[in-house]
Amino acid sequence: MIKRWLASLVVVGFVLVMAGHFYLQWWITQPLGLKQEATIQVPAGQSLIALANRLEAQGVLEAKLWLIYARLNGRTAIKAGEYEIEPALSRLALLEKLIAGDVVQYRAQILEGWTYAQTLDYLQSLDYLQIKLSGLSWQAQRQLLGMEWAAHPEGWFFPDTYHYQRGDSDVNILVQAHNKQATLLDQLWEDRAPDLPYQSPYEALIMASIVEKETAIDAEREEIAGVFVRRLKKNMRLQTDPTVIYGMGSRYQGNLRKKDLQTATPYNTYVIKGLPPTPIALAGARSLYAALHPDAGSSLYFVAKGDGYHQFSDTLEEHNRAVKNYQLKRKADYRSVPKNP
């Protein structure tokens, strides 16, 4: 009699265990049932138990069952961060998201042609990004960025789309951007065309920034770089407006006048010979490539056609005709780029 009773008890117990197992397997795959999308913050060091209790208090899930499943399956190591919870997300999917560290990612899109100052202003405008560089001198900023060797910040950051998490800083993004730019520059420098008039990769970076500001047309970048390289080799002034504008700083109000082109600054390539002392903007991959692989042509001049493209000329006479043809209606004090030395 006792044996029969014990056997029955074992059977009942087994049935209950299996029923509980199947129920738990069913329950864990059911949606949380939220009415709308929500986000949760998991602080660094918070345990799964503490998080489960918090979620239960918020009506998101039942803590005990969730914890039982996690412990039975050895899945309790969650990662800190901000998590997005969709209404149809299952209890299991939430646990997997927390274990994988699938946190919310925000985008920072740094554009070609921006200056360092514009880049900092943009980063300050982003949501949930800590700002550590604002108001600091470059000497202080470069310490945070690990760029103690850099005398000037301009041009040293690769324009691209970067992702960050809530709580990351502008330093995190710029360190990534600098590493990417430095790596790409080194690679392109090793594979550069022969007989270039650059003494260092930095001079190539300066040229790339000028090319970046001169055209938005990828197909023209090598040709424009070729013009400037030939002018350097001939000891001709580059005479490119973007360098003048950069050197003017806040004095530039949208229009270049003749007196601006005649005012000496370290960046006025109508006055100085050779390259300006630093890059003038962030150069993208195509401009970097063009600076180190310029077209081997004969043109020394170019002028904007007004449609985004340029007319290239070998001689000053041809160039002057192109200026009259394409810019007849422009202001009388307009100077095309580059002009005669």
C-alpha positions as CSV (number, residue, x, y, z in Angstrom):
1,M,0.0,0.0,0.0
2,I,2.8,2.4,1.0
3,K,4.7,1.5,-2.2
4,R,1.7,2.2,-4.3
5,W,1.2,5.5,-2.6
6,L,4.9,6.4,-3.0
7,A,4.7,5.4,-6.7
8,S,1.6,7.6,-7.2
9,L,3.4,10.4,-5.4
10,V,6.4,10.1,-7.7
11,V,4.1,10.1,-10.7
12,V,2.2,13.1,-9.5
13,G,5.4,14.9,-8.7
14,F,6.9,14.1,-12.1
15,V,3.7,15.3,-13.8
16,L,3.8,18.5,-11.8
17,V,7.4,19.1,-12.6
18,M,6.9,18.5,-16.3
19,A,3.8,20.7,-16.2
20,G,5.8,23.4,-14.5
21,H,8.6,23.0,-17.0
22,F,6.3,23.3,-20.0
23,Y,4.4,26.2,-18.4
24,L,7.7,28.0,-17.8
25,Q,8.8,27.3,-21.4
26,W,5.5,28.7,-22.7
27,W,5.5,31.6,-20.3
28,I,9.0,32.8,-21.1
29,T,8.1,33.1,-24.8
30,Q,5.0,35.2,-24.3
31,P,5.2,39.0,-25.0
32,L,5.6,41.4,-22.1
33,G,2.3,43.0,-23.2
34,L,3.4,46.6,-22.9
35,K,1.0,49.1,-24.3
36,Q,3.8,51.2,-25.8
37,E,7.5,51.2,-26.4
38,A,9.6,51.9,-23.3
39,T,13.2,52.2,-22.4
40,I,15.0,50.9,-19.3
41,Q,18.3,51.9,-17.7
42,V,20.5,49.2,-16.2
43,P,23.1,50.9,-14.1
44,A,26.6,49.5,-14.0
45,G,26.8,46.7,-11.4
46,Q,23.1,46.1,-11.1
47,S,22.1,42.5,-10.6
48,L,19.5,40.6,-12.5
49,I,17.5,40.2,-9.2
50,A,17.5,43.9,-8.6
51,L,16.4,44.6,-12.2
52,A,13.7,41.9,-12.1
53,N,12.2,43.4,-8.9
54,R,12.3,46.9,-10.5
55,L,10.6,45.6,-13.6
56,E,7.9,43.8,-11.6
57,A,7.2,47.0,-9.6
58,Q,6.7,48.8,-13.0
59,G,4.3,46.0,-14.2
60,V,6.6,44.8,-16.9
61,L,7.0,41.1,-15.9
62,E,6.7,38.7,-13.0
63,A,10.1,38.6,-11.3
64,K,10.1,35.1,-9.7
65,L,9.3,33.2,-12.9
66,W,11.8,35.3,-14.9
67,L,14.5,34.7,-12.4
68,I,13.8,30.9,-12.2
69,Y,14.2,30.6,-15.9
70,A,17.4,32.6,-15.9
71,R,19.0,30.6,-13.1
72,L,17.9,27.2,-14.5
73,N,19.6,28.2,-17.8
74,G,22.6,29.9,-16.4
75,R,21.7,33.3,-17.9
76,T,22.1,35.9,-15.2
77,A,25.0,38.0,-16.4
78,I,23.4,41.2,-17.7
79,K,25.2,44.2,-19.1
80,A,24.7,47.8,-18.2
81,G,23.2,50.4,-20.5
82,E,20.0,51.7,-22.0
83,Y,17.6,49.2,-23.5
84,E,14.6,49.7,-25.8
85,I,11.6,47.4,-25.1
86,E,9.1,47.0,-27.9
87,P,5.5,46.1,-27.0
88,A,5.6,42.7,-28.6
89,L,9.0,41.8,-27.1
90,S,8.9,38.4,-25.3
91,R,10.2,37.8,-21.8
92,L,12.9,35.6,-23.2
93,A,13.9,38.1,-25.9
94,L,14.3,40.8,-23.1
95,L,16.6,38.5,-21.2
96,E,18.7,37.7,-24.3
97,K,18.9,41.4,-25.1
98,L,20.2,42.2,-21.6
99,I,22.7,39.4,-21.7
100,A,24.0,40.4,-25.2
101,G,24.2,44.1,-24.2
102,D,22.0,45.0,-27.1
103,V,21.8,48.6,-25.9
104,V,20.3,51.6,-27.7
105,Q,22.7,53.1,-30.3
106,Y,22.6,56.7,-31.2
107,R,24.1,58.2,-34.4
108,A,26.7,60.9,-34.8
109,Q,27.2,61.9,-38.5
110,I,30.4,63.9,-39.0
111,L,30.4,65.4,-42.5
112,E,33.2,66.0,-45.0
113,G,34.3,69.6,-45.2
114,W,33.5,70.5,-41.6
115,T,36.0,72.3,-39.6
116,Y,37.1,71.1,-36.1
117,A,35.0,73.9,-34.6
118,Q,31.9,72.8,-36.5
119,T,32.4,69.2,-35.5
120,L,32.6,70.2,-31.8
121,D,29.4,72.3,-32.2
122,Y,27.6,69.4,-33.8
123,L,28.6,67.0,-31.1
124,Q,27.3,69.4,-28.4
125,S,23.9,69.3,-30.1
126,L,23.5,65.5,-29.8
127,D,21.2,63.9,-27.3
128,Y,22.6,61.8,-24.4
129,L,26.2,62.5,-25.3
130,Q,28.5,63.8,-22.5
131,I,30.5,66.9,-23.5
132,K,34.0,67.0,-22.1
133,L,35.8,69.2,-24.7
134,S,33.7,72.3,-24.7
135,G,35.5,75.4,-23.5
136,L,38.9,73.7,-23.2
137,S,42.0,74.9,-25.1
138,W,43.4,72.6,-27.7
139,Q,46.3,71.9,-25.3
140,A,43.8,70.5,-22.8
141,Q,41.7,68.8,-25.4
142,R,44.6,66.9,-27.0
143,Q,45.4,65.4,-23.6
144,L,42.0,63.9,-23.4
145,L,42.1,62.7,-27.0
146,G,45.6,61.1,-26.7
147,M,46.9,63.5,-29.3
148,E,49.6,65.3,-27.3
149,W,51.8,65.4,-30.4
150,A,49.3,67.4,-32.5
151,A,50.0,71.1,-32.7
152,H,46.6,71.7,-34.4
153,P,43.4,69.7,-34.5
154,E,42.2,70.6,-38.0
155,G,41.8,67.7,-40.4
156,W,42.8,64.9,-38.0
157,F,39.3,63.3,-37.8
158,F,37.6,61.1,-40.3
159,P,34.2,62.2,-41.4
160,D,31.8,59.2,-41.1
161,T,28.8,58.0,-39.1
162,Y,29.6,56.9,-35.6
163,H,27.4,55.1,-33.0
164,Y,27.4,55.8,-29.4
165,Q,25.5,54.8,-26.2
166,R,23.8,57.0,-23.7
167,G,26.6,58.3,-21.4
168,D,29.4,58.1,-24.0
169,S,31.3,61.3,-24.5
170,D,32.5,63.5,-27.4
171,V,36.0,62.2,-26.6
172,N,34.9,58.6,-27.4
173,I,33.7,59.6,-30.8
174,L,36.6,61.8,-31.7
175,V,39.1,59.2,-30.6
176,Q,37.4,56.8,-33.0
177,A,37.4,59.4,-35.8
178,H,41.1,60.3,-35.3
179,N,42.2,56.6,-35.3
180,K,40.3,56.0,-38.5
181,Q,41.8,59.1,-40.2
182,A,45.3,58.4,-39.1
183,T,45.1,54.7,-40.2
184,L,43.7,55.6,-43.6
185,L,46.3,58.3,-44.1
186,D,49.1,56.0,-43.3
187,Q,47.8,53.3,-45.7
188,L,47.3,55.8,-48.6
189,W,50.7,57.3,-47.9
190,E,52.4,54.0,-48.3
191,D,50.6,53.4,-51.6
192,R,51.0,57.0,-52.9
193,A,51.9,58.0,-56.5
194,P,55.5,58.7,-57.2
195,D,57.0,62.2,-57.5
196,L,54.6,64.1,-55.3
197,P,55.6,67.5,-53.9
198,Y,54.8,66.5,-50.2
199,Q,57.4,66.2,-47.5
200,S,55.1,64.3,-45.2
201,P,51.7,62.6,-44.8
202,Y,50.6,65.8,-43.0
203,E,51.1,67.8,-46.2
204,A,49.0,65.3,-48.1
205,L,46.3,65.8,-45.5
206,I,46.5,69.5,-46.0
207,M,46.1,69.1,-49.8
208,A,43.2,66.6,-49.2
209,S,41.3,69.2,-47.1
210,I,41.7,71.8,-49.9
211,V,40.4,69.3,-52.5
212,E,37.5,68.5,-50.2
213,K,36.4,72.2,-50.0
214,E,36.9,72.8,-53.7
215,T,34.4,70.2,-55.0
216,A,31.6,67.9,-54.0
217,I,32.0,65.8,-57.2
218,D,34.0,62.7,-56.6
219,A,34.9,62.4,-60.3
220,E,36.7,65.7,-60.2
221,R,38.8,65.2,-57.1
222,E,41.9,63.7,-58.8
223,E,41.7,66.3,-61.5
224,I,41.6,69.2,-59.0
225,A,44.4,67.6,-57.0
226,G,46.4,67.4,-60.2
227,V,46.0,71.1,-60.8
228,F,47.3,72.0,-57.3
229,V,50.1,69.5,-57.5
230,R,51.4,70.9,-60.8
231,R,51.1,74.4,-59.4
232,L,53.2,73.4,-56.4
233,K,55.8,71.8,-58.7
234,K,56.0,75.0,-60.8
235,N,56.3,77.2,-57.6
236,M,53.0,78.8,-58.5
237,R,50.7,80.1,-55.8
238,L,47.7,77.8,-55.2
239,Q,45.3,80.8,-55.1
240,T,42.3,78.8,-53.8
241,D,39.5,80.6,-52.1
242,P,38.7,78.1,-49.4
243,T,42.1,78.6,-47.7
244,V,41.5,82.4,-47.7
245,I,38.0,81.9,-46.1
246,Y,39.5,79.6,-43.5
247,G,42.2,82.2,-42.6
248,M,39.6,84.9,-42.3
249,G,37.7,83.1,-39.6
250,S,34.7,85.0,-38.3
251,R,35.5,87.9,-40.6
252,Y,34.2,86.0,-43.5
253,Q,30.5,86.9,-44.0
254,G,29.7,84.9,-47.1
255,N,31.4,87.0,-49.8
256,L,35.1,87.3,-50.8
257,R,36.3,90.7,-51.9
258,K,39.5,91.7,-53.6
259,K,40.9,93.2,-50.5
260,D,40.3,89.8,-48.7
261,L,42.4,88.1,-51.3
262,Q,45.2,90.7,-50.8
263,T,45.2,90.6,-47.0
264,A,48.0,88.5,-45.7
265,T,47.2,85.6,-43.4
266,P,49.1,82.3,-43.0
267,Y,46.2,80.7,-45.0
268,N,45.9,83.2,-47.9
269,T,47.3,81.2,-50.8
270,Y,46.9,84.2,-53.0
271,V,49.7,85.7,-51.0
272,I,51.8,82.8,-49.7
273,K,53.5,80.2,-51.8
274,G,53.1,76.5,-51.1
275,L,50.6,74.9,-48.8
276,P,48.9,76.6,-45.8
277,P,50.2,75.5,-42.4
278,T,47.4,73.2,-41.5
279,P,44.4,71.4,-43.1
280,I,41.3,73.6,-43.5
281,A,38.6,71.0,-43.0
282,L,37.9,67.3,-42.6
283,A,38.8,65.4,-45.7
284,G,37.0,62.2,-46.7
285,A,38.5,59.1,-48.2
286,R,38.0,60.2,-51.8
287,S,39.8,63.5,-51.2
288,L,42.6,61.7,-49.4
289,Y,43.0,59.3,-52.2
290,A,43.0,62.2,-54.8
291,A,45.7,64.1,-53.0
292,L,47.9,61.1,-53.1
293,H,46.9,59.9,-56.6
294,P,46.4,63.2,-58.6
295,D,45.6,63.1,-62.3
296,A,48.6,63.4,-64.5
297,G,47.3,66.1,-66.8
298,S,48.4,69.5,-67.9
299,S,45.7,71.9,-66.6
300,L,46.8,74.6,-64.2
301,Y,43.5,76.5,-63.8
302,F,39.8,75.7,-63.2
303,V,36.6,77.7,-62.7
304,A,33.2,76.7,-61.4
305,K,30.6,76.2,-64.1
306,G,27.7,76.8,-61.8
307,D,26.3,73.3,-61.9
308,G,28.8,71.8,-59.3
309,Y,31.4,70.9,-62.0
310,H,34.5,72.8,-63.1
311,Q,36.1,73.9,-66.4
312,F,39.8,73.1,-66.5
313,S,42.3,75.0,-68.6
314,D,46.0,74.6,-69.4
315,T,46.7,78.3,-70.0
316,L,45.7,81.6,-68.4
317,E,44.2,82.7,-71.7
318,E,42.0,79.7,-71.8
319,H,41.1,80.2,-68.2
320,N,40.1,83.8,-68.7
321,R,37.8,82.8,-71.5
322,A,36.2,80.2,-69.3
323,V,35.7,82.7,-66.5
324,K,33.9,85.1,-68.9
325,N,31.8,82.2,-70.2
326,Y,30.7,80.8,-66.9
327,Q,30.8,83.7,-64.5
328,L,29.8,86.7,-66.6
329,K,26.8,87.4,-64.4
330,R,28.8,87.2,-61.1
331,K,29.9,90.2,-59.1
332,A,32.7,92.2,-60.6
333,D,35.1,91.5,-57.7
334,Y,34.7,87.8,-58.0
335,R,38.0,85.8,-58.3
336,S,37.9,82.3,-59.6
337,V,40.2,79.7,-58.2
338,P,43.0,79.2,-58.7
339,K,44.1,82.2,-60.9
340,N,47.6,83.3,-62.1
341,P,50.6,83.3,-59.8
